[in-house]
Amino acid sequence: MNEATHSAKAPILIVGGGIGGCAAAIMLSKVGYTVSLLEQADELSEIGAGIQLGPNAFRMFDALGITAEIEKSVVYPEHLVMMDGLTGDQVTSMKMGQAFIDRFGKPYGVIYRADLHRALVDACENNDNVTIHTGCKVAEYDDTGNSVKVTTEDNRTFEGAALIGCDGLWSRIRSRLLNDGPPRVAGHIAYRAVLPIEEVPEHLYRNDMVLWAGPRNHLVHYPLRKGALYNLVAVFHSDRYVEGWDAKADPEELHARFAQNCEPVKELLSKIETWRMWVLCDREPVKTWSKGRVTLLGDAAHPMLQYMAQGAAMAMEDAVCLAGELRNTQNFEQAFASYQNKRYLRTGRVQLTARLYGEAYHAAGVTRELRNNMLESRTDHQGYESLAWLYDPSNSPAF
């Protein structure tokens, strides 16, 4: 089916204007569909924080056509490093330079989340096939079998040929589609902050992605925006619970949870005056997240803990895969079923592996010693091969 035929039909409705929703809009426009993007906020924006980008994410940037924009702000760490958060000793380090690129075809980078989101938003705003509607909090939808109608809380209605729920961990579309209850609370809380680079002690700065693994806690830091900023993420076990993830943090609780950590960790934490906190949640992997003319994408389909740094990449992979399935058809039910069947094992593996990584990062006692013993002798080659299932080009959707 050609582009003109697609464009003459009703638009595809996308609920959620985050990374996944914008990526889906861009990719669907590339295969000839028009899109109405419905975002509940009054503007398309992201909370400032850093995210890591594996080679699979860079391949998705190529498919999306935003690589040039990403290059303007991305930072390429020289190493991925794990430090022991108690002793301050290095556990393992993996080079992320040319040898890594030679192995996987793309680099490993870090970026300010808002910069990635802005590149996607700009691509949507400059696309005649994408219409953005802000201030649209979806209340319900109705799949008639021939179309899908969405109703917002302020009683506006939007009708489209199909609906894609990209509305995140607390997805209303998922709730209606699967009725599988709230997400699973991991019992881990993450505090995020970004420092101007001049406020980072010189002896603690390094152009690496560094993780300090402590008992029931860890700290991650790396530079952002070509080295102008320094991203810090502190995670620890806690019983506190707040729906969502952007909430004012409690510095006293943070410092209490890291009281036994080594001095470099405590010194970095002391430099932050204002933190944002969120409770980490995920779900059990599911095989089915589509029904009729409705499907899910990104965190709405397969929310994962952040320990593998793959949430954004998996959402963009979803978008590329979904567009490929819709390239030559308007049989949405068939295309959506094929899309989820191609994605659920890969995304499920990331969900479950992220949980395992979290346990390894937060190990205590004998488990911590065994972790350190296993990792300290690991070569770069062994490190690369342990990630081949995730980063090899053959394992990502092509477009």
C-alpha positions, 0 to 999 in steps of 0.5 A: 500500500502506498503512502497516498493511500495511507494518508487518505485514511483516518489517523493513527492515535498515539496516547503519550508524547514521551520518547516512545510516543514521539518515536512511534509517530515519526516511524509511522509517518515514514511508512505513510500514515498520518498520526494524532499524538495526544499528550496529557501535559500542556507541553511536550517536555521531559524532566532533566536527567541523564540516560545511557545509550547502547549501540541498539539505541544508536541504530534506532536514531538512524532509522528515526533520522535524528542521529545528527541532532543526537550528535550535538549533545551526546557524550561518549564515556571512555569506560564503563566502571564498577567500583566497590561502594564500601572499600572504594576499590575498582571491581571491573572496567570495560573500554568503550572506545574503538574496540567496542565500536568494532564489535557492535558497529555503534558506540555507547553514549550518554545523553541528557534525556531532555535533549533526546526528547527534544530531538524527537519532538522537533522531528514530530513538529516538523512533520506534516503527517504528525499533529500534536494535541497537548492537554489531552488526558485520556479518560477512555477509548472505544474500539468499534472494530472499524475505528477507535474513538478516544475521549479525554477528561474534558470531553473532547473526542478523537477518532482514528484508525487505530490506537497505540498506548505510549502512556508509560508505567501507569498507562490508562490504555493498558489498564483498559486493555489488560486490566492487570492491576498496578505495576510491581513496586521493586522496593528501590528508590532512585534520586536524580540530580544534575550538577554544573561541571564546575561544582564537581570536585576535580579528583572525582570527575572522569569521562566514564560511566561509573557505578559505585555498588554498595550493600542495598544501594548504588551511585551512578555518575557520568558527564552530560552535554559535552561535559558541561553537566554531571549526572548523578543517580543514587538508588537504595532500598526503601519502603517509601512509595509515591505513584509516579517518579518525579517527586521532591526527595528527602536528603536526610533519608538519602544520606542515612542510606549511604552512611556506610559507603566510602568517602568519594560516594559521600562527597559526591552526594554532599554536593547536591542540594536538590534531588528528584525522587521516584519509586522504581517499578516494573511488571512481569513480562507478558506475551500479549499487549494488543487487542483489535485495533489497540496496542501498547508500546514502551513502558506501557507494554513492558516497563522495566527497572533502569538497571540495564539502561534500556527503557528508551532503547526498547521503546524506540525499537518497538516503534521501528518494529511496529512501523515495519509491520504496518508498512504494507498493510492496514490490517491493524489487528494482524500487524499489531499481533505480529509486532508483539510476537516479534518483541515480547521475548526480547523485551521480557528478557530485558525486564528480567535481566534488569532485575538480576542486575539490580540484585548484583549491584546491591549485593551484600556480604558473601554475595558481594565478595563473590560478585567482585571475584567474578567480575575483577578478572573479566576481560573487555572481550568477555564483557562485550560478549556478555552483551551480544544478545542485546547489542548485536545488530541482528537482534534489533529491528531493522528498517 
